[in-house]
Structure formats: C-alpha cells, structure tokens
C-alpha cells in the first residue's frame, strides 16, 4: 500500500488533475506535425495562454472520464448501465470534440438498451480494424477504483470500442494507475507484457518501444495513425520509464504533436498517479476552465474511493 491515506489521496488527485491538464494543454498542438508545433510555438508550448481562445479548456477525453466518475459517485460502484446513460446524455449536448467512432456509436437509437451488441456490430461492420484511442483516453478513473480493475477497464472500454487492442491498452493503463496509487509501485515489464499478450499480440511491439526506444519512435504525428490506441498507451508507458518528473512528461508529449490532447491526458494521468498532486505547479490547476466543478468532483470521488 501507499504510505498513508494522505498519500493515496494525493495520488488520486494527481491522477485526475493530470488527466485534465494534459488534455487542456495538449489541445494546443492537437493534430499538428512536430514541425508545425515548432512553427507555432518556437519556444515550445508550456502555458494555456499560448493557445488563445481555447485556453485552459479540456476536451472529450476528460468529459467522458467525468461521465464515468459521476456514475461511480452516484452508484458507489462501476455500473456500465449508468456509464452508458451518462455517455448518451453527454452526446446530446453536441460536444464539438467527440471522436468519430464514439459519435457513430452514441448516435444510434438502440445504443442505450444494447451497448455491447451495438458496439460489436459496428466494429464488425468496419472490418474489425477500428482501434482508436477513445477508450483509453477516459480509463484513468477506472484504475482508481480498487476492485476488479481489469474486468472493469475492459467492460467500460467495450461500451464504445470492441477491438482487443483497445481493451488491452485500457487494462494496461488502468492497472498501472491502480498499482501506482494503491500499491506504491508500478508494474514490471513482464507484467505489462502478460496483460498485452492476453488481449492481442500487436501490443507487445509498442511496449518494447516504450522500454527501449525514444518517443519519436512512436511517430505520434503520423497523420494516418495518430489516434491509434497503442500509440497513446505506449506514449504513457514510455514516459513512466524515461522521464524524471510530471512536467517533463507533460511538455515532451504535448510538444510532440499528433493526437496530443489524448496522449497527454493519458500520460499525465499515469504520471500524476506516480508523483501526486503535490508536484503539479498550481498554474496548471488554477487556470483550468471549470476548475471549481472539477475540484468538487475529485473530493466527492475520493470520499467514495477511500471507504
């Protein structure tokens, strides 16, 4: 276990603030190539204010995580039916950042009654080759729930993403966060490989890059694959292996371009779980849009998690 309840609370808060901060800062370089990032931010992107009108705003990544968090707060457990309802209600607000796969699923009338069947049908219809990062982007809060982590991560992932690569990446990130927060340690490389092999053999090469490669090896800004779930997962694991602090990971990932808001949301949720809220500069918390609402949610959720 982590040293004490205060330390666990700090890591829970670090994980959740990390998610929103990575999401909000990464919005400034989303879909840019690394060259475009350098052109737009010659000294690098490091402040929300550099983004302009979007300053401090998180995107669908954190919105969907909040749908799960609020389900936990209302049910005192992870109940997929409530999560599905929250997803659907959020979709009705016409969010501007929603991913293609998620929008396609949530738009269907029969989704709320038969989510798993609908998702499986749509995955098959599109050739069983849709492995976007819309599941892993929101999985941080699942890792904070200290029961049945793998089962819950897979179930919540499959509410929109049926591909086993998506499920595997969600389980890896959720299990990592759970171990960091509740056990005061990460997972070994062999443990990560074992999880990956359970779901899909294509996960292993991305874990190998995370251990042995450099961040550029993921080609995060490649136009055709920037939203791939294994790139987002690999990016977070790479930072866990190779950076020394929260800020280093945040800035490296944000300034790599590509699907930067999602990559940074997942990476910073993991790093926040490792280092805690105490290491996050107050600027990044105080200048988030809807900061007070988010802080209230963290308090409510923490009271349920530590019971």
C-alpha positions in Angstrom: 0.0 0.0 0.0 1.0 3.6 -0.4 2.5 5.1 2.8 -0.7 6.5 4.3 -4.2 7.8 3.4 -2.9 11.3 2.8 -0.5 9.9 0.2 -3.2 7.9 -1.5 -5.5 11.0 -1.7 -2.6 13.0 -3.2 -2.1 10.4 -5.9 -5.8 10.2 -6.7 -5.9 13.9 -7.1 -2.6 13.9 -9.1 -4.1 11.3 -11.5 -7.3 13.2 -12.1 -5.7 16.7 -12.3 -3.1 15.2 -14.6 -5.8 13.9 -16.9 -7.4 17.3 -17.3 -4.1 19.3 -17.5 -2.7 17.0 -20.2 -5.9 17.2 -22.1 -6.2 21.0 -21.9 -2.6 21.8 -22.8 -2.4 19.2 -25.5 -5.4 20.8 -27.2 -2.9 23.5 -28.4 -0.9 21.1 -30.5 -3.6 18.6 -31.4 -3.3 17.2 -35.0 -0.1 19.2 -35.6 3.0 17.7 -37.0 6.2 18.2 -34.9 7.3 20.7 -37.5 4.0 22.6 -37.2 4.4 22.6 -33.4 7.8 24.2 -33.7 6.4 26.8 -36.2 3.5 27.7 -33.9 5.4 27.6 -30.6 9.1 28.3 -31.3 10.0 28.1 -27.6 7.6 25.2 -27.1 4.0 25.1 -25.7 4.0 25.3 -22.0 1.2 27.6 -21.0 -2.6 27.5 -21.6 -2.4 31.2 -22.5 -0.4 30.4 -25.6 -3.4 28.6 -27.1 -5.6 31.6 -27.3 -9.4 31.3 -27.2 -9.2 27.6 -26.1 -7.0 28.5 -23.1 -7.5 26.1 -20.2 -10.3 24.0 -21.8 -10.3 20.3 -21.6 -11.9 18.2 -24.4 -13.9 15.0 -24.9 -11.2 12.9 -23.2 -11.9 14.4 -19.8 -15.6 14.9 -20.5 -16.0 11.2 -20.9 -13.9 10.4 -17.9 -16.3 12.6 -15.9 -19.2 10.6 -17.2 -17.6 7.5 -15.6 -16.6 9.4 -12.4 -20.1 10.7 -11.9 -21.5 7.2 -12.4 -19.2 6.0 -9.6 -20.3 8.9 -7.4 -24.0 8.1 -7.9 -23.8 4.3 -7.7 -20.8 3.8 -5.4 -19.6 1.2 -7.9 -18.7 0.9 -11.6 -22.1 0.2 -13.2 -21.9 0.1 -17.1 -25.6 0.9 -17.4 -25.2 4.2 -15.6 -22.0 5.0 -17.6 -23.9 4.3 -20.9 -26.6 6.7 -19.8 -24.1 9.4 -18.9 -22.4 8.9 -22.3 -25.7 9.3 -24.1 -26.7 12.4 -22.2 -23.3 14.0 -22.8 -23.6 13.2 -26.5 -27.0 15.0 -26.6 -25.1 18.2 -25.7 -23.4 18.1 -29.2 -19.8 18.1 -27.9 -17.5 19.6 -30.6 -14.5 17.3 -29.8 -16.2 13.9 -29.9 -14.3 11.2 -31.8 -15.6 9.6 -34.9 -16.1 6.1 -33.5 -17.7 7.3 -30.3 -20.0 9.6 -32.2 -21.0 6.8 -34.6 -21.9 4.6 -31.6 -23.7 7.1 -29.4 -25.8 8.4 -32.2 -27.6 5.0 -32.6 -31.1 4.8 -31.0 -30.6 1.3 -29.7 -27.3 2.0 -28.1 -28.5 2.6 -24.5 -30.5 -0.6 -24.5 -27.9 -2.9 -26.0 -24.5 -1.1 -25.9 -22.2 -4.2 -26.2 -24.2 -5.7 -29.1 -24.2 -2.3 -30.9 -20.5 -1.8 -30.5 -19.6 -5.3 -31.6 -21.9 -4.9 -34.7 -20.3 -1.6 -35.7 -16.7 -3.0 -35.1 -17.5 -5.9 -37.4 -19.1 -3.7 -40.0 -16.0 -1.6 -40.3 -13.7 -4.6 -40.8 -12.7 -5.3 -37.2 -9.9 -2.8 -37.6 -11.0 0.2 -35.7 -8.6 0.6 -32.7 -8.9 4.3 -31.9 -7.8 5.7 -28.5 -11.3 6.8 -27.5 -11.4 4.1 -24.8 -8.0 4.6 -23.3 -8.4 8.3 -23.1 -11.0 8.1 -20.3 -9.8 5.0 -18.4 -7.8 6.7 -15.7 -10.8 6.8 -13.2 -11.4 3.1 -13.7 -7.9 2.5 -12.4 -8.6 4.4 -9.3 -11.5 2.0 -8.4 -9.6 -0.6 -6.3 -11.6 -3.7 -7.3 -11.7 -5.9 -10.4 -9.5 -3.4 -12.3 -9.0 -5.5 -15.5 -12.6 -6.6 -15.7 -13.9 -3.0 -15.2 -11.5 -1.5 -17.6 -12.4 -3.9 -20.3 -16.2 -3.6 -19.7 -16.0 0.2 -19.9 -13.8 0.2 -22.9 -16.1 -2.1 -24.8 -19.0 0.4 -24.3 -17.6 2.1 -27.4 -14.6 0.2 -28.6 -14.7 -3.6 -29.3 -11.2 -4.1 -30.6 -9.0 -6.2 -28.3 -6.1 -3.7 -28.8 -8.4 -1.1 -27.2 -9.3 -3.3 -24.3 -5.7 -4.3 -23.7 -4.5 -0.7 -23.7 -7.2 0.3 -21.3 -6.4 -2.6 -18.9 -2.7 -1.8 -19.0 -3.2 1.9 -18.2 -5.8 1.2 -15.6 -3.7 -1.5 -13.9 -0.7 0.8 -13.9 -2.6 3.6 -12.3 -4.1 1.3 -9.7 -0.7 -0.1 -8.8 0.9 3.4 -8.5 -1.9 4.8 -6.4 -2.8 1.8 -4.1 0.4 -0.3 -4.1 3.0 2.5 -4.2 4.7 0.8 -7.2 4.3 0.4 -11.0 4.1 -2.9 -12.9 7.1 -4.8 -14.2 7.7 -5.0 -17.9 6.9 -8.7 -17.7 3.6 -7.9 -16.1 2.7 -5.4 -18.8 3.6 -8.0 -21.5 1.5 -10.6 -19.8 -1.5 -8.3 -19.9 -0.8 -7.4 -23.5 -0.5 -11.0 -24.7 -3.8 -11.8 -23.1 -5.5 -9.4 -25.5 -3.6 -9.0 -28.7 0.0 -9.8 -29.9 0.2 -6.4 -31.6 0.5 -4.8 -28.2 4.0 -6.2 -27.5 6.0 -4.1 -30.0 4.6 -0.9 -28.6 5.6 -1.9 -25.1 9.1 -2.8 -26.4 9.4 0.7 -27.9 8.3 2.1 -24.5 11.1 0.3 -22.7 13.9 0.5 -25.2 13.1 3.3 -27.7 12.7 7.0 -27.9 9.5 8.9 -28.0 10.0 9.7 -31.7 9.8 6.0 -32.5 6.1 6.1 -31.9 5.7 8.6 -34.8 2.9 10.3 -32.8 2.3 12.9 -35.5 1.8 10.5 -38.4 -1.5 11.6 -40.0 -2.8 8.1 -40.7 -2.2 6.6 -37.2 -2.1 9.4 -34.7 -5.3 8.3 -33.0 -4.2 4.7 -32.6 -4.8 3.3 -29.1 -1.4 1.6 -28.9 0.5 4.8 -29.6 -1.3 6.5 -26.8 -0.7 3.6 -24.4 2.9 3.3 -25.5 3.5 7.0 -25.0 2.3 6.9 -21.4 4.4 3.8 -20.6 7.4 5.4 -22.3 7.2 8.5 -20.1 6.8 6.3 -17.0 10.1 4.6 -18.0 12.1 7.6 -19.2 11.1 10.9 -17.7 12.0 12.1 -14.2 9.0 14.2 -13.3 5.5 15.3 -14.2 6.4 18.4 -16.0 9.0 16.8 -18.2 6.4 14.2 -19.4 3.7 16.8 -20.0 5.9 19.0 -22.1 7.5 16.2 -24.1 4.2 14.7 -25.1 2.4 18.0 -25.8 5.2 19.3 -28.0 5.3 16.0 -30.0 2.1 16.9 -31.8 -0.3 14.3 -33.2 -3.3 13.5 -31.0 -1.6 15.5 -28.3 -4.6 16.1 -26.0 -5.3 12.4 -25.7 -1.7 11.3 -25.5 -1.0 13.9 -22.8 -4.3 13.2 -20.9 -3.3 9.5 -20.5 0.4 10.2 -19.9 -0.3 12.8 -17.2 -2.9 10.7 -15.5 -0.3 8.0 -15.1 2.4 10.4 -14.1 0.0 12.2 -11.7 -0.7 8.8 -10.1 3.0 8.2 -9.7 4.1 11.6 -8.4 0.9 13.0 -6.8 -0.8 16.4 -6.9 1.9 17.9 -4.8 4.3 18.1 -7.7 1.9 19.8 -10.2 2.5 23.5 -10.4 -0.6 25.5 -9.2 -0.7 27.4 -12.5 -1.9 24.3 -14.4 -4.7 23.7 -11.9 -5.8 27.3 -11.1 -6.1 28.2 -14.8 -8.2 25.3 -16.0 -11.7 26.1 -17.1 -14.4 24.7 -14.8 -11.7 24.2 -12.1 -14.1 24.5 -9.2 -16.5 22.0 -10.6 -13.7 19.6 -11.3 -12.2 20.0 -7.8 -15.6 19.3 -6.2 -15.8 16.1 -8.3 -12.4 15.0 -7.1 -13.4 15.5 -3.5 -16.7 13.5 -3.9 -15.0 10.7 -5.7 -12.1 10.5 -3.3 -14.5 10.1 -0.4 -16.1 7.1 -2.1 -12.7 5.5 -3.2 -11.3 5.7 0.3 -14.0 4.0 2.3 
